[in-house]
Amino acid sequence: MPSSSDLKKGVRFEAEGIPYTTMEANTQSPSARGANTLVKVKARDLLSGTQKVFTFKAGERLDDPDIELGKFQFLYRDDDQYHFMNLDTFDQIMMTRDQMDGADLFLLEEAEVRLMFYEGRPVSVELPNTVDLEITECDPAIRGDTVTNVQKAARLETGLEVQVPLFVEPGERIRVDTRDSRYIERVKK
């Protein structure tokens, strides 16, 4: 059972009978003596995908959602439907683009992910922290742009756009952080 003080990005909790995952959590110290410390939480509803802001007292006990996780392999995409196979039972399930909540921009066929189930229904995809993707197109480096940390836009094979250093070229594979869509490094072949 999580406490409101334990909430940080990715921690799941249940409020009003609905499962949420924490997107942001900020602690607000009181300005008056005797006032309670508050935890302001921005969370995403795992069933509908909507966002909601909660304010809890520090240390307040929250319910733990009945979430099950399973290992799955991404098979293919059919329009706005994404098909996965359970790696233990070989059962196949389908999720919509709305349920993916942006995870589709990191998925390649045969990628292994964990799916979250709430009351037997798939509600969300849990990606690994990093994925390796190929650059399909990017802006050319401009001669003379040698100031440190100069970046350019690059489109990856899944359609995701990220900022990369000037020395990275189309056709190269790069490692991307799935939590904030950030370039980490080039992947050596």
N, C-alpha and C positions, 0 to 999 in steps of 0.2 A: 504494500500500500504506500504510494508515494506521498511525500509531504510537499506543500507548496514551495518550501525552501529548496527542494531538490529539483525543481523544474528548470530545464535548460533545453536547448534545441534538440529535438528528436525524442524527448521523453513523452510517453503516452499516459493519458489519464482519462477518467470518465467523469463527466459533469452532466447533470440533468438526464441521465440515462443514455448519453451519446458519447462515443469514444472520440477523443481529440488527440492530436499530436502537437507538441509545442514547437512553434516557429521562433519565438523570441520570448525572453523572460527578463524583466528588469525589477530590481529591488528599490523601493522608495523608502528612505528613512523619514521618520516623522519630524516635523519642525517644532511641534509642541511637546512638552514633557507629558509622559503618560500615554501618548498616542501609540497605536500599533504600527509596526513596520509592515508595509504592504508589498505584495509581489504582483506586478502587472504582467499578464501573460497574453501574447498573441498566439492563437492556436487555430489549427485547421481541423474541421469536422471530417473524420475519416469516411463517413457515409455519403455526405453530399458534396464535400470539397469546399464548402464555404468557410470563410474565416470569421473568427469571433474574438473579442477581447474580454478577458476575465480579470478581476481584481480579487486576490485572496489575501487573508492575513498570513503573515509569516508563520510557518509551522503548522498551518491548517492541514488536516488529513484529507486526502483525495482518494476516490475509488480507483482501483486498478481495472482497466477494461479487460474483458475476456478475449484476448487476442491470441490467435494461434499463428505460428509461422511455419512455412513449408518451403523446401528447396525445389525450385522449378527451373526449367530451361525455356528461354524464349524461342519459339519456333518460327513464327512469321506474323506479318501484319497484313490485314485485309481491310482496306479503306480505314475506318476509324476503330477497327477491332484488332486486338492483340491477342495472339494465341500462345499459351504456355503449356508445358507438359511437366507433371509431377515426376521428379527423378526417382521416387520410391515406388509409386504405384503405376506410373505411365498413364494416368488419367490426364485428359486435356481440359483446360478451362479457357475462357475468353474474358477479356477485360476491355472496357471502352477507353477512348482517349481521355475522357473526363476523369476516370478512375486512376489513370496513369500519373496525373499531376506533374507533367514535365519529364517523367522518367523515360518516356519514349525517345527523347533526344539523346539518350546514352546507350540505347539498346541495339545490339547487332544480333543477327541470327545465331543461335546456339549459346548465347550468353547465359550464365547461371546467375539467378537472382533469388531473393527470398520474397514470397508473397505473404501479405498479412490477411488473415481471415477474421471476421467478426461475426459471430453467430452463423458460421458456415459459409458466409459470403465473402468473396475476395474484395478487399477494400483499398489496398495500396501495395505498391512495389517498393521493396527495400533494396537499393543498389549497393554494390561494393563502393568503397570510398573513392577508388580511382578506376578509370577505364582507359584503354588504349584505342585511339581512333585515328584514321588517316585524314590528312588535309586534302580536300578536293580542289579548293581554290583559295587564293589569298592575294592581297594587294602586293605589288612588287616593292622591294626595298628601294628607297630613294637615296641616291648617292649623296653623301655628305650628312645624312641623318645618323650621326654616331653618338649622339648624346645618350648617356646611360638610361636604361629602362624605356627606350622608345619602343612602342608596340604598334602592331598593325592588326587589322581584322582578318580572320580566317574562317572559312566555312568547312565543316567536317563532313564526313561521309553520311552521318545521320541527319544533317541539316542544322546542327548546332553551330552557332557562331561564337567564337572566343577571341580574345586578344592574345597575340603571340609575339615573341621577339622578332626583330627584323631578319635574323639569319634563317628562320624556318621557311621552307619552301613547299609547294604543292607536291603530293606524293609521299611525303614523310609522315611517319606515325608519331603522335604525341600522346603524353599521359595527361588526362584531364581530371580534376577533382570534381566529383559528382555533387558535392554539397554546395559548391558556390560557382560552378562552371568556370573554373580557373585553370589556365595552363600551368603544368608543373615542370615537365621536361620533355625532351625528345626521347623517343624509344629507340635504342640501338637494335639493329637487325640481327 
